[in-house]
């Protein structure tokens, strides 16, 4: 649930609403359920800055087993071992080479390079496997990729938005495509769509479609396949392609839409508005009160797990709950982290499972390593 750069994006987005369609429920839990447990945690309310977080926006476990945390508010990476011992800080706030302003996400290349998605740098800030600054890939002067996942040392899948003017309307284009490293234009488009709105619609409440632009999907992949799911309140659907763009997998379930409680709606609205004010220095924010979508997303995350299977996290439950499929689309089992909370974020990697809350009830963030 990431809202970075919303003060810029809100000027060019809009949307429309819709009711929940009829659905044949397929919510039953008929496969075995594994319980995930905490094996390590990092995070303090006060104390040494190495163990405190201002705003975790992303985290991963790299090829060397290091836990890399993106602290968006501090504009840096904090690096730990799997025992929770602090290793070092990487980068800092600034406009210089290798520095960051509101970093957005992080991923690791197969050869060990650590890549920070940095829209403020029009692309990526890249570090080598020793976490030394390597280069900046600043190819996209407008609308750099918001999400990316590597499929080789020389290619990645990225999500970008773009816009066009058409009469009195603004058309927003969304594209998921395969890119060759160091090239601006995509090599193979995997998924594309667009949204259109008039200026009068833009001036109303584009809350839901703000998220539909900057955080609309989950993507993961490897050298054999790319997996994709839209964050949709009514559609549980996963698509897989090979690296030529040929569809090789389709998973769907008919599930009952789940409405957010009034308390969840209020908590989310308060969190997002306070988040934007904080990220814009306290004086900015939305020119409207953020109104969350009243329904929960069916799928909120996709990852390849430590077992080599596809972990699909449902968004309809308050605790992190995963449907685990083999790469042929067969449902094998489920996994749950039995901790209640509306704002849980997770990152399942081949080398470990991480979790944190965007808006923890304690008032400060902790990062958990699960198994």
Buried (B, 14 or more C-beta within 10 A) or exposed (E): BBBBBBBEBBEBBBBEEEEEEEBEEEBEEEEEEEEBEEBBEBBBEEEEEBBBBBBBBBBBBBBBEBBBBBBBBBBBBBBBEBEBEBBEBBBEEEEEEBBBBBBBBBBBBEEBBBBBBBBBBBBBBBBBBEBEBBBBBBBBEEBBBBBBBBBBEBBBBBBBBEBEEEEEBBBBBBBBBBBBBEEEEBEBEBBEEBBBBEEEBBEEBBBBBBBBBBBBBBBBBBEEBBBBBBBBBBBBBBBBBBBEBEEBBEBEBEBBBBBBEEEBBEBBBEBBBEBBBBBBEEEEBBEBEBBBBBBBBBBBBBBBBBBEBBBBBBBBBBEBBBBBBEBEBEBEBBBBBEBEBBBBBBBBBEBBBBBBBBBBEEEEBBBBBBE
